[in-house]
Amino acid sequence: MADVPSIGHSINLESRVICCEMPLAALVLWKGAAAGLAIAAPVGPIGLLCIRRTLSDGRLTGFISGLGAAAADLIYGIVAATGISALSAWLVHRATWLAVAGAIFLIALGARTWFDKPAADPAPARSSGLASSFGSTFALTLTNPMTMVAFAGLIAGLRATTAPFSLATGVFLGSAAWWLILTTATGLLRHWLSPDSLRWVNRIAGAMLIAFGLNTLRAALSAG
């Protein structure tokens, strides 16, 4: 009979541990979502692509483009969270060449955007076009392995070492929420823009993408 209280006490302790772990994971998830929103919000080449694709191809295409970047962030977050040192070292060691590849990709996208002729109305989204939109931003984001380093710092800064997967998932959800907000707001402006206005949007976006690419290329070659 003396063992019964100790067993009950052990069960109570285990229940308390489980109850404590769940709020911690939820808290880290919310912190990750806030961080993902903050990371995605500044308008860079990915944001510029999403805005331009929303205006030319519709909100769904723009949002799917944003999800490609969010998915790449999720992968880097998982790599940082699981501490796969070999893969991390391999990616960081080849950061220069990945940056060069990303820069060339940006320049090519910029040139294509500059010469693209806008349609009066967005074309209906097709699965092949959506896959291409997702894949291009996914690949472009993966060319920056320093994102993984930033995630490692984020995990340490938020003290999320006990729930790293919750943090990575939160960052993905926060980033996806931002792309939904951005593309929805941009889509509302689409009806106010004439084909001539869209042509200038393409030229400005193309020039900025080329500038981003040239700057990335310069920085990569200087670092290398």
C-alpha positions as CSV (number, residue, x, y, z in Angstrom):
1,M,0.0,0.0,0.0
2,A,2.9,2.3,0.6
3,D,3.7,2.3,-3.1
4,V,0.3,3.6,-4.2
5,P,0.8,7.2,-3.1
6,S,4.2,7.3,-4.8
7,I,2.7,6.0,-8.1
8,G,-0.1,8.6,-7.9
9,H,2.4,11.3,-7.1
10,S,4.5,10.3,-10.1
11,I,1.4,10.4,-12.4
12,N,0.6,13.9,-11.1
13,L,4.1,15.0,-11.8
14,E,4.0,13.6,-15.3
15,S,0.6,15.4,-15.9
16,R,2.1,18.7,-14.7
17,V,5.1,18.2,-17.1
18,I,2.8,17.6,-20.0
19,C,0.6,20.6,-19.1
20,C,3.7,22.8,-18.9
21,E,5.1,21.6,-22.2
22,M,2.0,22.3,-24.3
23,P,1.8,26.0,-23.3
24,L,5.5,26.4,-24.0
25,A,5.2,25.0,-27.5
26,A,2.2,27.2,-28.1
27,L,4.1,30.3,-26.8
28,V,7.1,29.5,-29.0
29,L,4.7,29.0,-32.0
30,W,3.3,32.5,-31.5
31,K,6.8,34.0,-31.1
32,G,7.8,32.2,-34.3
33,A,4.8,33.6,-36.1
34,A,5.6,37.1,-35.0
35,A,9.2,36.7,-36.0
36,G,8.2,35.2,-39.4
37,L,5.9,38.2,-40.0
38,A,8.7,40.6,-39.2
39,I,11.2,38.8,-41.3
40,A,8.9,38.7,-44.4
41,A,7.5,42.2,-44.1
42,P,10.5,44.2,-45.4
43,V,10.1,44.5,-49.2
44,G,13.0,42.8,-50.9
45,P,13.3,40.9,-54.1
46,I,10.8,38.2,-53.0
47,G,8.3,40.8,-52.0
48,L,8.8,42.7,-55.2
49,L,8.2,39.5,-57.2
50,C,5.0,38.8,-55.2
51,I,3.7,42.3,-55.8
52,R,4.5,42.2,-59.5
53,R,3.0,38.7,-60.0
54,T,-0.1,39.7,-58.2
55,L,-0.6,42.7,-60.4
56,S,0.1,40.7,-63.6
57,D,-1.2,37.2,-62.9
58,G,-3.6,37.6,-60.0
59,R,-3.7,37.2,-56.2
60,L,-3.4,33.4,-56.2
61,T,-0.2,33.4,-58.2
62,G,1.3,36.2,-56.0
63,F,0.4,34.3,-52.8
64,I,1.7,31.0,-54.1
65,S,5.0,32.8,-54.9
66,G,5.1,34.0,-51.3
67,L,4.5,30.4,-50.0
68,G,7.5,29.3,-52.0
69,A,9.7,31.6,-49.9
70,A,8.0,30.6,-46.7
71,A,8.5,26.9,-47.5
72,A,12.3,27.5,-48.0
73,D,12.4,29.4,-44.7
74,L,10.7,26.4,-43.1
75,I,13.3,24.0,-44.4
76,Y,16.2,26.2,-43.2
77,G,14.5,26.5,-39.9
78,I,14.2,22.8,-39.5
79,V,17.9,22.3,-40.4
80,A,18.8,24.9,-37.8
81,A,16.5,23.4,-35.3
82,T,17.7,19.8,-35.6
83,G,21.3,20.9,-35.6
84,I,22.4,18.9,-38.7
85,S,25.9,20.2,-38.5
86,A,27.2,18.5,-41.6
87,L,24.5,19.9,-43.8
88,S,24.8,23.3,-42.2
89,A,28.5,23.5,-42.7
90,W,28.2,22.3,-46.3
91,L,25.6,25.0,-47.1
92,V,27.5,27.8,-45.3
93,H,30.8,26.8,-47.0
94,R,29.1,27.2,-50.4
95,A,27.3,30.4,-49.5
96,T,29.3,32.4,-52.1
97,W,28.4,30.2,-55.0
98,L,24.8,29.9,-53.9
99,A,24.6,33.7,-53.7
100,V,26.1,34.0,-57.2
101,A,23.5,31.6,-58.5
102,G,20.8,33.6,-56.8
103,A,22.1,36.9,-58.2
104,I,22.1,35.5,-61.7
105,F,18.6,34.2,-61.2
106,L,17.5,37.7,-60.0
107,I,19.1,39.5,-62.9
108,A,17.4,37.1,-65.4
109,L,14.0,37.6,-63.6
110,G,14.5,41.3,-63.7
111,A,15.2,41.3,-67.4
112,R,12.2,39.1,-68.1
113,T,10.0,41.4,-66.0
114,W,11.2,44.5,-67.8
115,F,10.2,43.2,-71.2
116,D,7.0,41.5,-70.1
117,K,3.9,43.0,-71.7
118,P,1.0,43.3,-69.1
119,A,-2.4,42.0,-70.0
120,A,-5.6,44.0,-69.4
121,D,-6.8,41.3,-67.0
122,P,-4.9,38.6,-65.1
123,A,-4.8,35.3,-66.9
124,P,-6.6,32.3,-65.2
125,A,-4.1,30.6,-62.9
126,R,-2.9,27.2,-64.1
127,S,-1.3,24.4,-62.1
128,S,1.9,24.6,-64.2
129,G,2.1,28.4,-63.7
130,L,1.5,28.1,-60.0
131,A,4.2,25.4,-59.7
132,S,6.6,27.6,-61.5
133,S,5.8,30.6,-59.3
134,F,6.3,28.5,-56.2
135,G,9.5,26.9,-57.4
136,S,11.2,30.1,-58.5
137,T,10.8,31.9,-55.1
138,F,11.6,28.6,-53.3
139,A,14.8,28.2,-55.2
140,L,15.7,31.9,-54.8
141,T,15.3,31.8,-51.1
142,L,17.3,28.6,-50.8
143,T,20.3,30.4,-52.4
144,N,20.7,32.3,-49.2
145,P,21.9,29.8,-46.6
146,M,22.6,32.6,-44.1
147,T,18.8,32.4,-43.5
148,M,19.6,29.2,-41.6
149,V,22.2,31.0,-39.5
150,A,19.6,33.6,-38.7
151,F,17.2,30.9,-37.6
152,A,19.9,29.4,-35.3
153,G,20.3,32.8,-33.7
154,L,16.5,33.2,-33.5
155,I,16.2,29.8,-31.7
156,A,18.8,30.9,-29.2
157,G,17.4,34.4,-28.8
158,L,13.9,33.3,-28.1
159,R,15.1,30.5,-25.9
160,A,13.3,28.0,-28.1
161,T,15.8,25.2,-27.9
162,T,13.2,23.0,-26.2
163,A,10.6,23.6,-28.9
164,P,12.5,24.3,-32.1
165,F,10.0,22.7,-34.5
166,S,7.3,24.9,-33.0
167,L,9.4,27.9,-33.8
168,A,10.1,26.8,-37.4
169,T,6.4,26.1,-37.9
170,G,5.5,29.5,-36.4
171,V,7.9,31.3,-38.7
172,F,6.3,29.6,-41.7
173,L,2.8,30.5,-40.6
174,G,3.8,34.1,-39.9
175,S,5.5,34.5,-43.2
176,A,2.5,32.9,-45.0
177,A,0.2,35.3,-43.2
178,W,2.2,38.3,-44.5
179,W,2.2,37.1,-48.1
180,L,-1.6,36.7,-47.8
181,I,-2.0,40.2,-46.5
182,L,0.4,41.7,-49.1
183,T,-1.1,39.9,-52.1
184,T,-4.7,40.7,-51.0
185,A,-3.9,44.4,-50.6
186,T,-2.1,44.5,-53.9
187,G,-4.9,42.6,-55.7
188,L,-7.3,45.3,-54.6
189,L,-5.2,47.9,-56.4
190,R,-5.2,45.9,-59.6
191,H,-8.5,47.3,-60.9
192,W,-7.2,50.8,-60.6
193,L,-4.2,50.4,-62.8
194,S,-4.3,50.7,-66.6
195,P,-2.1,48.6,-69.0
196,D,0.2,51.6,-69.3
197,S,0.6,51.9,-65.5
198,L,1.3,48.1,-65.3
199,R,3.9,48.5,-68.0
200,W,5.7,51.0,-65.8
201,V,5.3,48.8,-62.8
202,N,7.0,46.0,-64.8
203,R,9.9,48.3,-65.8
204,I,10.4,49.6,-62.2
205,A,10.1,46.1,-60.7
206,G,12.5,44.7,-63.4
207,A,15.1,47.5,-62.8
208,M,14.9,46.9,-59.0
209,L,15.3,43.1,-59.4
210,I,18.3,43.6,-61.6
211,A,19.7,46.1,-59.0
212,F,19.2,43.5,-56.2
213,G,20.9,40.9,-58.3
214,L,23.9,43.1,-59.2
215,N,24.3,44.1,-55.5
216,T,24.1,40.5,-54.4
217,L,26.6,39.5,-57.1
218,R,29.0,42.3,-56.0
219,A,28.7,41.3,-52.3
220,A,29.2,37.6,-53.1
221,L,32.3,38.2,-55.2
222,S,33.8,40.6,-52.7
223,A,33.2,38.0,-49.9
224,G,34.6,35.2,-52.0
